[in-house]
Amino acid sequence: MASAGWALQKAVYAALAADPSVTALIGAGKVFDDVPREAEFPYIAFGQGLERDWSMGSADGREHVLVLHVWSRHSGRRETFEVMEAVRDALHDQPLTLCGHRLVNLRHEISEARRADDGETYQGVVRFRAVTEPEP
């Protein structure tokens, strides 16, 4: 069986890449697991992922913390906040389909916008918590 974390990431990627509000803000094909060197701003990149046991009794389960990064070079934080909100709307409480696993829930936890160390780029951090269980 495929990893629950990988199945979740693929489902999140598909949801973001297909969401019209997200693509209207960043453009098509700008959600990355591994950001290409020539990527144009703005874009979304997968960040840290955490998976831990969330089994109860005889039922197997996993808890996931999924972090997405929004990168923008627009002046000010407006674009970063708009993209973070579109990401939240595309994923929070959405019934994503995972290969080999069932998504119990997917909840937005926190969003943060900050200026990157280069002084011209803004970074948005959007964190979600998910619970999955294997398909029977």
C-alpha positions as CSV (number, residue, x, y, z in Angstrom):
1,M,0.0,0.0,0.0
2,A,1.2,3.5,-0.8
3,S,2.2,5.9,2.0
4,A,-0.7,7.8,3.5
5,G,1.5,10.9,3.5
6,W,2.3,10.6,-0.2
7,A,-1.4,9.9,-1.1
8,L,-2.4,13.0,0.8
9,Q,0.2,15.2,-1.0
10,K,-0.9,13.9,-4.4
11,A,-4.6,14.7,-3.5
12,V,-3.7,18.2,-2.2
13,Y,-1.6,18.9,-5.3
14,A,-4.5,17.8,-7.6
15,A,-6.9,20.0,-5.7
16,L,-4.7,23.1,-5.8
17,A,-3.7,22.6,-9.5
18,A,-7.4,22.3,-10.5
19,D,-8.8,25.1,-8.3
20,P,-9.8,28.1,-10.5
21,S,-9.3,30.6,-7.7
22,V,-5.8,29.4,-7.0
23,T,-4.8,29.3,-10.7
24,A,-6.3,32.7,-11.3
25,L,-3.9,34.1,-8.7
26,I,-0.7,32.2,-9.5
27,G,-1.2,30.8,-13.0
28,A,-1.4,27.2,-14.2
29,G,1.3,24.7,-13.4
30,K,2.8,26.7,-10.4
31,V,2.3,24.2,-7.6
32,F,5.6,22.5,-6.9
33,D,7.0,19.7,-4.8
34,D,10.5,20.5,-6.1
35,V,10.6,24.2,-7.3
36,P,12.4,24.6,-10.6
37,R,15.2,27.1,-10.6
38,E,13.5,29.2,-13.2
39,A,10.1,29.3,-11.5
40,E,8.3,32.6,-11.8
41,F,6.5,34.2,-8.9
42,P,4.0,33.8,-7.4
43,Y,3.9,30.0,-6.8
44,I,3.1,27.4,-4.1
45,A,5.6,24.9,-2.9
46,F,5.1,21.9,-0.5
47,G,7.0,22.4,2.7
48,Q,7.4,20.2,5.8
49,G,5.3,17.1,6.2
50,L,4.8,15.3,9.5
51,E,3.0,11.9,9.9
52,R,2.4,10.2,13.2
53,D,0.3,7.2,14.4
54,W,-3.3,8.1,15.1
55,S,-4.6,4.6,15.6
56,M,-7.5,3.9,17.9
57,G,-8.1,0.4,19.3
58,S,-8.1,-1.9,16.3
59,A,-8.5,0.9,13.7
60,D,-5.3,2.1,12.0
61,G,-4.9,5.8,11.4
62,R,-2.4,8.6,10.7
63,E,-2.3,12.2,11.7
64,H,-0.6,14.5,9.2
65,V,0.7,18.1,9.4
66,L,1.0,19.5,6.0
67,V,2.8,22.8,5.3
68,L,2.5,24.8,2.0
69,H,4.6,27.8,1.2
70,V,3.3,30.7,-0.9
71,W,6.1,32.8,-2.6
72,S,5.5,36.2,-4.0
73,R,7.5,39.2,-5.2
74,H,4.5,41.5,-5.4
75,S,5.0,44.7,-3.5
76,G,3.5,44.3,0.0
77,R,1.7,41.3,1.4
78,R,-1.6,41.5,-0.4
79,E,-0.9,38.9,-3.1
80,T,0.5,36.5,-0.4
81,F,-2.7,36.9,1.7
82,E,-4.9,36.4,-1.3
83,V,-3.1,33.2,-2.4
84,M,-3.1,31.8,1.2
85,E,-6.9,32.4,1.4
86,A,-7.5,30.7,-1.9
87,V,-5.4,27.7,-0.7
88,R,-7.4,27.6,2.5
89,D,-10.7,27.7,0.6
90,A,-9.5,25.0,-1.8
91,L,-8.5,22.5,1.0
92,H,-10.2,23.2,4.3
93,D,-12.8,20.5,5.1
94,Q,-12.8,19.4,1.4
95,P,-13.5,15.7,0.7
96,L,-10.3,14.9,-1.2
97,T,-9.9,11.4,-2.7
98,L,-6.7,9.6,-1.6
99,C,-5.4,6.5,-3.3
100,G,-5.5,3.5,-0.9
101,H,-6.6,5.7,2.0
102,R,-9.6,7.6,3.3
103,L,-9.4,11.2,4.3
104,V,-11.2,11.6,7.7
105,N,-10.7,15.3,7.8
106,L,-8.5,18.1,6.5
107,R,-8.4,21.3,8.6
108,H,-6.6,24.6,8.2
109,E,-4.6,25.4,11.3
110,I,-2.7,28.6,10.7
111,S,-1.5,31.0,8.0
112,E,1.4,33.4,8.3
113,A,2.9,36.0,5.9
114,R,6.4,37.4,6.3
115,R,9.1,39.1,4.3
116,A,11.9,36.7,3.3
117,D,15.5,37.5,4.2
118,D,16.2,38.8,0.7
119,G,14.0,41.9,1.4
120,E,12.0,41.6,-1.8
121,T,10.2,38.3,-1.5
122,Y,7.2,37.5,0.7
123,Q,6.6,34.1,2.1
124,G,3.3,32.7,3.2
125,V,3.1,29.6,5.3
126,V,-0.2,27.7,5.4
127,R,-0.5,24.7,7.8
128,F,-3.1,22.0,7.7
129,R,-3.8,19.0,9.9
130,A,-5.3,15.9,8.4
131,V,-6.3,12.5,9.6
132,T,-6.3,9.5,7.3
133,E,-7.1,5.8,7.6
134,P,-6.4,2.9,5.2
135,E,-9.2,1.9,2.9
136,P,-10.8,-1.3,3.9
